[in-house]
Amino acid sequence: MILCGLIVWPAAISAAVRGPYELYARPIRLVINRLGKEDADFKRVCELMREGRNFRYRLHHPYRASSPEITEALRAGCCKDKSLWLAARINDASIRYVYGRARPNSPVLHAWLLWDFGGYSWVLDCTNHSKPLRLDRLASGEYVAMYQWKKGD
């Protein structure tokens, strides 16, 4: 099992920074750029996180995310798949899809969402958690973001 967690979000990360994962970002961009409203309900997000947390863990490709439709049909996916599924289901244009290190010394990368709601930023990681985690309540330096995608990138 991949240990995943949360991240202290460095404000300097820019969508203009491109790297090796950009090759595999097409499915992410398609979903993120279709996100519509910006008024997702917190209770509904919690329900979706519990649902995604119950999906079986399935790694099908080390870099590419499955479509939300495939993840839902299989009720299984890796962190990339579950995060993309969750973004599509929440349908909130403020969501950022984040890819990075769960811990500074972690040898593996992890995907999660960052969501702005109620004046706070929330980490949505249904691979490892069944509820949103408020970013400002996390230990400083615990997680490192490397890439992000948001609507319009």
C-alpha positions, 0 to 999 in steps of 0.5 A: 500500500502506498502511504499518502498524505497531505501537503503544505502548499507552496504558493510559488508553484505555477501551472507554467512549470511543466515537467515529465508528467505533462505527457500524461496530463491529457486525461487530467486536463480534459476533466479539470477544464470541464469543471463547472460550478464553484459552489460544491456542498461540503456535505456532498464532498464528504459523502463522495470522499467516503465513496472513493475511499471504499474503492479498491486500490488498483494501479494500472499505469504508473503515470496515466490516470483512468477516466472517471467513468472507468474508475467508477465502473470498476470501483477501483483505481490508484490515487491518480484515478480516484482523484480524477474521479472525485474532481469530476463528481464534485464539479467545482472549478476551484479544484486543483489536481495535485501530484507530488510527494506525500512525504519529503523522503517518500520514494513514490509520487501521489495524487490528490485534490486541493479545494478552496471552500469556506475560506480555507483550502482542503486536501481531498485524498480519498485514497487515504482519507474518508474526509477532507483535511484542512490544509492550515491544520497540517504539520508544516513541511509534511508534504511536497507538491510538484505539479498542479493542474487547474481549470484554464491551464 
